[in-house]
Amino acid sequence: MVNSALTSMNLAGNPVGNQAMIALAAGLAVNQSLVEMKLCRMHNFDQSSDSGVVNEGFEKMAAVLKLHETLATVDLSGNMLSDACCDELAQTVKLGRLKEIILAGCHISPAGCCKLAAALEENTSVTRMNLSGNCVHDSVCKVLALSLIKNKTLRSLDLSSNPMTTEGIEALVDALQINRTLIDLALKNCTMSKDARRAMNEKLESAQTRQVMEQLFSNSVYLAGKEIPADVKTIITNCL
């Protein structure tokens, strides 16, 4: 019997085995009511696996997501996702049904990150993407920048705790001079010099379409449409 009432499922932190994950994917294939799914930190299942996670189950799940018409939010944070899994997720992003995709701390390789970044160029639905704690290198940032130039839907992008450098961040900043949709870019714990922060603020302010406030000490950038309070501007100026 197919459940047609369930709209939210949270199995975060549960030791679900590989076969159970495959069965869960099969169930999702015939379900058309689920709106939110959280499968975070399921790395303790199938302890015989070297990776801590049997990718087959997640690859099956990712493949099924392409067929699901009601799912809006997917959170797979804290799991180790293979390139094959990321390829399936990228295809799902391109289809334009998901609203939020959260993949924080998934040990995604640069190749996997590039696939997800490139998918944003064609996406018309995702408003929030979290790729924090993965392998977003400068090369990935450049792919993201190209996607952001064309993307008109994404409003929040979290790239915190990634091994990018000033080169990658500058590519993103250049894209934001064209992009008018993204209002929240998180770069916490990313390598950025004081001069780079100043240059970033100058470039963003030159766009004259949004106000810029940098959360100092964390490198998190918030782009908002409202005026920044004078006292906050003073703090930012003094710190720079």
C-alpha positions in Angstrom: 0.0 0.0 0.0 1.4 3.4 -1.0 1.5 6.1 1.7 0.0 9.2 0.2 -0.1 11.3 3.4 3.5 11.5 4.5 5.1 14.9 3.5 8.2 15.0 5.7 10.7 12.3 6.6 13.7 12.7 8.9 16.0 9.6 9.5 19.1 11.7 10.5 21.6 9.8 12.6 19.9 6.4 12.3 22.0 3.3 11.5 20.1 2.3 8.3 21.8 -0.5 6.4 22.5 -0.5 2.7 19.6 -2.9 1.8 17.3 -0.7 3.9 18.4 2.4 2.0 17.8 0.6 -1.3 14.3 -0.4 -0.1 13.7 3.2 1.0 14.7 4.4 -2.5 12.2 1.9 -4.0 9.5 3.3 -1.7 10.3 6.8 -2.7 9.9 5.9 -6.4 6.2 5.2 -5.9 5.5 8.0 -3.4 4.3 11.3 -4.7 3.5 13.2 -1.5 6.9 13.7 0.2 8.0 17.3 0.3 11.0 17.2 2.7 13.6 14.4 3.2 16.5 14.4 5.7 19.0 11.6 5.6 21.8 13.3 7.5 24.8 11.6 9.2 23.9 8.0 8.4 27.6 7.1 8.2 27.4 4.5 11.0 25.6 1.9 9.0 27.2 -1.1 7.3 30.4 -0.9 9.4 32.2 -3.2 7.0 32.3 -0.5 4.5 35.7 1.3 4.2 34.0 4.6 3.5 31.5 4.4 6.4 28.7 4.6 3.9 27.7 2.2 1.2 27.4 4.4 -1.8 25.1 2.0 -3.7 22.2 2.9 -1.4 22.7 6.7 -1.9 23.2 6.3 -5.6 19.9 4.5 -5.8 18.2 7.2 -3.8 19.8 10.0 -5.9 18.6 8.3 -9.1 15.0 8.1 -7.7 15.0 11.8 -6.9 14.9 12.6 -10.6 11.5 10.9 -10.9 10.0 12.5 -7.8 7.6 15.4 -8.5 6.8 16.8 -5.1 10.1 16.7 -3.1 11.3 20.2 -2.5 14.0 19.8 0.2 16.7 17.2 0.3 19.3 17.1 3.1 22.1 14.4 2.8 24.6 16.2 5.0 27.3 14.2 6.8 27.4 11.3 4.3 30.1 10.4 1.9 28.7 10.9 -1.6 30.4 9.4 -4.6 30.9 11.2 -8.0 28.2 8.9 -9.4 25.8 10.0 -6.7 26.6 13.7 -7.4 26.0 13.1 -11.1 22.5 11.8 -10.3 21.9 14.8 -8.0 23.1 17.2 -10.6 20.6 15.7 -13.1 17.9 16.2 -10.5 18.9 19.9 -10.0 18.7 20.4 -13.8 15.1 19.2 -13.9 14.0 22.2 -11.8 11.8 20.7 -9.1 13.9 20.9 -5.9 13.9 24.1 -3.9 16.7 23.3 -1.4 19.6 20.9 -1.6 21.8 20.5 1.4 25.0 18.5 1.1 27.2 19.8 3.9 30.2 17.7 4.9 29.6 15.0 2.3 33.3 14.7 1.3 32.3 15.5 -2.3 35.3 15.5 -4.7 36.2 18.4 -6.9 34.7 16.5 -9.9 31.4 16.0 -8.0 31.3 19.6 -6.9 31.8 20.7 -10.5 28.8 18.6 -11.7 26.6 20.2 -9.1 27.9 23.7 -9.8 27.4 23.3 -13.5 23.8 22.1 -12.9 22.9 25.5 -11.5 23.3 27.1 -14.9 20.2 25.3 -16.2 18.3 25.2 -12.9 15.1 27.3 -12.5 13.9 26.2 -9.1 16.7 25.8 -6.4 16.8 28.8 -4.1 19.2 27.3 -1.5 22.3 25.2 -2.0 24.7 24.2 0.8 28.1 22.7 -0.3 30.0 23.6 2.9 32.7 21.3 4.1 33.4 19.6 0.7 36.2 20.0 -1.9 35.1 23.2 -3.6 38.5 24.3 -5.0 39.2 27.4 -7.2 38.3 25.4 -10.3 34.9 24.6 -8.9 34.4 28.3 -8.0 35.0 29.2 -11.6 32.3 26.8 -12.7 30.0 28.2 -10.1 30.7 31.7 -11.3 29.7 30.8 -14.9 26.5 29.3 -13.6 25.7 32.3 -11.4 26.0 34.6 -14.3 23.0 32.8 -15.9 21.1 31.6 -12.9 18.2 33.7 -11.8 16.8 31.6 -9.0 19.4 30.8 -6.3 19.2 33.1 -3.3 21.4 31.4 -0.8 24.8 29.6 -1.4 26.9 28.2 1.5 30.5 27.4 0.5 31.9 27.6 4.1 34.9 25.5 5.1 36.1 24.7 1.6 39.7 24.8 0.3 39.2 27.7 -2.1 41.6 30.7 -2.2 41.3 34.3 -3.1 41.4 33.4 -6.8 38.2 31.3 -6.5 36.5 33.9 -4.3 37.3 36.7 -6.8 35.7 34.6 -9.6 32.5 34.4 -7.5 32.6 38.2 -6.8 32.9 39.0 -10.5 29.9 36.9 -11.2 27.9 38.7 -8.5 28.4 41.9 -10.3 26.1 40.4 -13.0 23.9 38.1 -10.9 21.0 40.0 -9.2 19.3 37.1 -7.4 21.8 35.8 -4.9 21.5 37.6 -1.5 23.4 35.3 0.8 26.9 34.0 0.1 28.5 32.2 3.1 32.3 31.8 3.0 33.1 31.0 6.6 36.5 29.5 7.2 37.7 30.1 3.7 41.1 31.5 2.9 40.8 35.2 2.1 43.3 38.0 2.8 42.4 41.4 4.3 43.1 43.0 0.9 40.9 40.5 -0.8 38.1 41.3 1.6 38.4 45.0 0.8 38.5 44.4 -2.9 35.5 42.1 -2.7 33.5 44.8 -0.9 34.5 47.5 -3.4 33.5 45.3 -6.4 30.1 44.3 -4.9 29.3 47.9 -3.9 30.1 49.1 -7.4 27.2 47.0 -8.7 24.9 49.6 -6.9 22.1 47.1 -6.7 22.6 45.8 -3.1 24.2 46.6 0.2 27.1 44.5 1.4 27.8 43.5 5.0 30.7 41.1 5.8 30.6 39.1 9.0 34.2 39.7 10.0 36.1 36.8 11.5 34.0 34.3 9.5 34.2 35.6 5.9 30.4 35.3 5.6 29.0 37.8 3.1 25.4 38.9 3.2 24.0 40.8 0.3 20.8 42.5 1.3 18.5 44.9 -0.3 18.1 47.1 2.8 20.4 49.9 4.1 23.2 48.8 6.5 23.0 50.7 9.8 25.6 53.5 10.1 27.2 51.9 13.3 27.7 48.6 11.4 29.3 50.4 8.5 31.7 52.1 10.9 32.7 48.7 12.5 33.3 47.2 9.0 35.4 50.2 7.9 37.5 50.2 11.1 38.1 46.4 10.8 39.1 46.7 7.2 
